[in-house]
Amino acid sequence: MMVAHMNADAQQSGWVESTLASMTLEEKVGQLFVADLVAVYSNRESPSFQLAKKFVHTYHVGGFILAGGTVTDIAIVTNALQGESKLPLLISADLEGGLWFNHPYRWIMGRGPELPRFVAGGGTPLPSCMAIGATGNPRFAYEFGRITAREARAVGIQWINTPVADVNSNPHNPIINTRSFGEDPAQVAMMVEAYVRGAQEEKVIATLKHFPGHGDTEEDTHMKLPSLPFDRARLDAVEFVPFKAGIKAGVKAVMTAHIALPNIDPEKRPSTLSPVIVNELLRGHLGFNGLVVTDGMTMQGVTDHFNAAEAAIRSIEAGVDVILVPADLAQAYNGLLGAVRSGRISEARLEESIRRVLAAKAWVGIDRQRLVNVDDITSIVAPPQSEKIADSMFSAAVTLLRNNGTVIPLPPTSRVHIVTVTDEPNLQIGDALLAVLDPKVRSVALSHLWNESSPDAISRINSKVQSADAIVLGIYLSVGSWKGPLGFSPELQKFFDKITSLKKPVVTITFGDPYVIERLPTTEVMLATYTGVRKAEEAVGNVLLGKAEVKGKLPVTIPGKFKRGEGIHLTPVAR
């Protein structure tokens, strides 16, 4: 086995060096860029495909990051682009919830009644990292990585921008939140290590993000440059713990954050552009010698301070290898090319990163086989065994934080009213929960509110819930780019107060951000799932009916309400 491994390394090294020797300077520079791609089917003559071709032929990009696309479309479009490119393309994606680009079929009234009401249409839906943290089970983190990677490879993705290695120690973090495994560095490290092993055993590049640690910010780097007062001792004790574990596990890539650490780098540069943070800390102190990739360069943590060309040049000067989605690809490419030609960046420094990029391509095997077999997708993506594992994850993550009285399991005679609260209008939310409860209780009604619902709409729903025996309040708030802090309108806050003042039980469930519990009234039952997809609703439905064991433990602290590690154990009830 040792001889075979050495031969494989020698073969990869041979391809890297021979390829490097054959490249023009323009091609070398282009390999350091990853461009955006919406991998929805489009004709070869369409504007979107022609733009992608331009990125390949004019700028010689090293790869693409997917901004959407269906499972089969991804395979078809990336296969076509692989055929266009002189060098194999690394295709990456932010698969933080599994291969979950999809356009689900939904049953429409008037169509054949024998048709299913819902077909996912994507890969295996997996929970958030925080949900995995709530299970306390690193085997789930391993399976999270393995399933995601296996399905990604089937459609032509070789690089995933996961796992999130940030320690979410700040409850008011507007962008990490449930994307983190939790607030305890040791537990996050355990989950990160397991995820990396699972993903990379499937020959997919895993990526630790966001170095040097984005878990204790109160700003979204999509919107501004946060500045944190940490010193080296703090970083070693908290932020670096999961990164060290992932690097020890052999992770192939690390993504930088656009955050400033003035006590580490007095010039207050974004970490992405800081030689102190990339070269001295990541490369030197932590000993990482794999691919270093920037976070998206369209984010205001960078664009508010530098144009696309200067940002690209400074990131390479800092020790970064791959520039992810520059704000202006042409400007960034030409700026970096000019910097090499002028001697600002040496060709030796350029080739250091090129070797890492090519070595990554050889490691995933696209130097030998670029294309995927579309016919294999239906036997690899979302198989029953992966769906079963996913169901176990969602079930094990459900965390019961309060259980006052005998509200659950809901009696069969109950008239239940589900009220969902979202930050954007969504009429499909709650469907799966309703479907689980409907056959087992007397009646179920479903109403929807969102953060901009009018006082009249809220008043109508307030009137409807009066006749219910139990109210299920589902809160679906989740962090997102450029969203800013999460919260509720004054009208919604009044609604929460009104329904909790009624003399009937209220079950509050946070499907997403658990920290919003801090701003919600305390109700008879309080549950957290950390994810708002259908499988989370189904898992909670089974809990409300007494059909499932509840054993999740809160992986973070909710100020003034609950401590990390809290969670009431509940056994199933025989009926």
Summary of the structure (lengths in Angstrom):
residues: 575
radius of gyration: 24.6
end to end distance: 55.4
largest distance: 78.8
contacts: 2113
relative contact order: 0.11
helix: 42%
strand: 14%
